[in-house]
Amino acid sequence: MIRYITVKSRSRTELINITEQVQEAVRVSKITHGLCHLFVLHTTAGITINEGADPAVQRDMVNFFDKLVPNDPYFTHAEGNSDAHIKSSIVGTAKTIFVENSRLVLGTWQAIYFWEFDGPRERRVAVKISGDS
């Protein structure tokens, strides 16, 4: 069974911590050992795992990506969001995380982030947990 997490962004570019929502999907699945697959159902957003304790890291990442791929007028895509498509391709739209004892296997400082590149919008992340119960 695939579950869905709804994410609402407030800015054009934003990292949104979804770790708790993903952990809740694992809990509800009753899978004790296995894999948690995450897939972003959009072409202008991504998913990453990174520092979850210091918000300065998220700000630095957003600022770096905005400098790496600016929203420049030389892009030809009519919607004006080519930078968001490029950023999504760089970051990626899928992650797989181990599940052990019904918990996501993440490092001490790690968190799962939905990365909005073309907000504000309402988005969805598909969550599939597979393994043994």
Secondary structure in CASP SS format (residue, H / E / C, confidence):
PFRMAT SS
TARGET T0000
AUTHOR 0000-0000-0000
METHOD secondary structure of the structure
MODEL  1
M C 1.00
I E 1.00
R E 1.00
Y E 1.00
I E 1.00
T E 1.00
V E 1.00
K E 1.00
S C 1.00
R C 1.00
S C 1.00
R C 1.00
T C 1.00
E E 1.00
L E 1.00
I E 1.00
N E 1.00
I C 1.00
T H 1.00
E H 1.00
Q H 1.00
V H 1.00
Q H 1.00
E H 1.00
A H 1.00
V H 1.00
R H 1.00
V H 1.00
S H 1.00
K C 1.00
I C 1.00
T C 1.00
H E 1.00
G E 1.00
L E 1.00
C E 1.00
H E 1.00
L E 1.00
F E 1.00
V E 1.00
L C 1.00
H C 1.00
T C 1.00
T C 1.00
A E 1.00
G E 1.00
I E 1.00
T E 1.00
I E 1.00
N E 1.00
E E 1.00
G C 1.00
A C 1.00
D C 1.00
P H 1.00
A H 1.00
V H 1.00
Q H 1.00
R H 1.00
D H 1.00
M H 1.00
V H 1.00
N H 1.00
F H 1.00
F H 1.00
D H 1.00
K H 1.00
L H 1.00
V C 1.00
P C 1.00
N C 1.00
D C 1.00
P C 1.00
Y C 1.00
F C 1.00
T C 1.00
H C 1.00
A C 1.00
E C 1.00
G C 1.00
N C 1.00
S H 1.00
D H 1.00
A H 1.00
H H 1.00
I H 1.00
K H 1.00
S H 1.00
S H 1.00
I H 1.00
V H 1.00
G C 1.00
T C 1.00
A E 1.00
K E 1.00
T E 1.00
I E 1.00
F E 1.00
V E 1.00
E E 1.00
N C 1.00
S C 1.00
R E 1.00
L E 1.00
V C 1.00
L C 1.00
G C 1.00
T C 1.00
W C 1.00
Q E 1.00
A E 1.00
I E 1.00
Y E 1.00
F E 1.00
W E 1.00
E E 1.00
F C 1.00
D C 1.00
G C 1.00
P C 1.00
R C 1.00
E E 1.00
R E 1.00
R E 1.00
V E 1.00
A E 1.00
V E 1.00
K E 1.00
I E 1.00
S E 1.00
G E 1.00
D E 1.00
S C 1.00
END
